[in-house]
Amino acid sequence: MGAPIIDKATQIEAAENTRLWERTPGSKELYAQAVGSMPMGVGSSFQAWEPYPVYLREGRGAHVWDVDGHEYLDFHNGFGCMVVGHAHPKVTEAIKRAARSGTHFAAPTETTVRFAEVLCERFGVDSVRFANSGTEATMSAIRVARAATGRDHIVKIEGSYHGHHDAVMFSVVPNAEHMGGREAPATTPMSKGIPAAMAEYTHVVPFNDLEVLRGLLAERGGDIACLILEPVMMNIGICQPQPGYLQALSDLLHAHGALLIFDEVKSGATIAYGGAAERYGVQPDLACWAKAICGGTPGAAFGGRADVMASIETGAAHQGTFNGNPLVAAAGLATLTEVLTPDAYEHLGDLGTRLADGCAKAIDEHGIPAHAVDLGAKGCVSYRPEPLTGYRDFLETTPELYLASYPWAMNRGIFMTPGDEEQWTISVQHTETDIDRYVDQFVEFCAALAP
Ligand SMILES: Cc1ncc(COP(=O)(O)O)c(C=O)c1O
């Protein structure tokens, strides 16, 4: 790829950012206020953006409104939580009912029991426990895997994100100069404040690669409790497993007495009715779900094989004041049983294909070094011509093109995730017309970039 397209992207980024900043004085003002009470002016560092994020006021259906009153079609959808769309009447009604009858007891309720049954049935697991975020779900699943195997070490995939607890905050977005060779990826912390000794227990292997894991297991197999992975990587755009990879991974781990954990925090309830386990036909020993399963309320769960989950009954601590909270469980039940039904996935699949195909056509027509991915409610444009096979391919994408696309989309009424590691999320409340509005602005973007 030549430099001219990067020059054009850089010019577009500058012009579109200037326009975005002119259009959003209310966000700028709120940011100035917010930094007085929150680091970076946001409640979670993922929401920060330079020089300030766009602050939202309201969401309804497929739309959100910012504090300046601009309306956008929402393809960010709360980092993939809002597959139900905003203020869905069935979810809203369930929340209202639950609020009227008591929002928290820290005692089990009928709603919680029913929600657990629905999760077991949908994701094909024997039992589940609840959490309040994806972070807590992966943290607890790892605890259970360690307890069940009596081993301390874990393996994760280079470039995978599993939340912000210490064990998994390694090699999430490692710099090229710190990531080590492909055959022996380094374990590099993503954050300050993580004791260096933690690195001893977390090993890193590449995605879509069995050989490095095979070598590690041959050397340390007896120490390794589990491998945790996103069965489809969704924090580097989207990177799919190669055919046979997930099953081979499971077989290899089992041969060494280790367990397989699927982190379906993003994929569960978005890429198929039964998440990645259904879509790729592989059942892990344990799985974690969050984001889309509770209709925009802070709920999560993990679960799996009865014999593994039984370690909670024999000494693996799993606590949490709010776990299984009735308000969240009611929202989750309505989400999974009344909104995200099998029919919904047909609608989401059709819209997703319409969106990805529209983007792919524009990419082709204008010779943009990119490709589009279509995966149910999820999809993305990745600025590399060929699909990714792992994290190191993500480093070959062209961030300048993404950085131009973000304010371009925002200025044309498309609310998108800030960050090229993210992807779009379609909701059941999107229509074909909404999808075409996304595609239209993207076609114009490609035309503006084209040589
Ligand atoms: C794959 C994956 N796992 C875990 C998490 C952590 O979830 P949460 O932000 O709810 O703690 C995320 C968050 O983006 C994620 O993408």
The ligand as an ORCA input file, in Angstrom:
! r2SCAN-3c Opt
* xyz 0 1
  C     -13.999    -10.864     25.475
  C     -14.191    -10.033     26.696
  N     -14.093    -10.606     27.896
  C     -14.275     -9.901     29.035
  C     -14.556     -8.556     28.982
  C     -14.747     -7.792     30.259
  O     -16.082     -7.499     30.414
  P     -16.525     -6.276     31.361
  O     -16.105     -5.029     30.668
  O     -18.005     -6.438     31.489
  O     -15.830     -6.453     32.656
  C     -14.668     -7.923     27.747
  C     -14.977     -6.485     27.670
  O     -14.966     -5.871     26.639
  C     -14.469     -8.673     26.577
  O     -14.530     -8.106     25.361
*
